[in-house]
């Protein structure tokens, strides 16, 4: 099994969230599983927070193990 990076998982989540939010047919189908507009927007906010935290982590990693040492 291939390891997936956090960035790859976030990118895939972003595609799913954006496609759902931009397609009424998908949103209607997701509503049957309790994924309404509010919940999808909350997911988008969490995804954006995760992107920011992953960026900070990568920056810290680079500072610790980067070529500047």
Secondary structure, 3 states (H helix, E strand, C coil): CCCCCHHHHHHHHHHHHHHHHCCHHHHHHHHCCCCCHHHHHHHHHHHHHHHHHHHHHHHHHHHHHCCCC
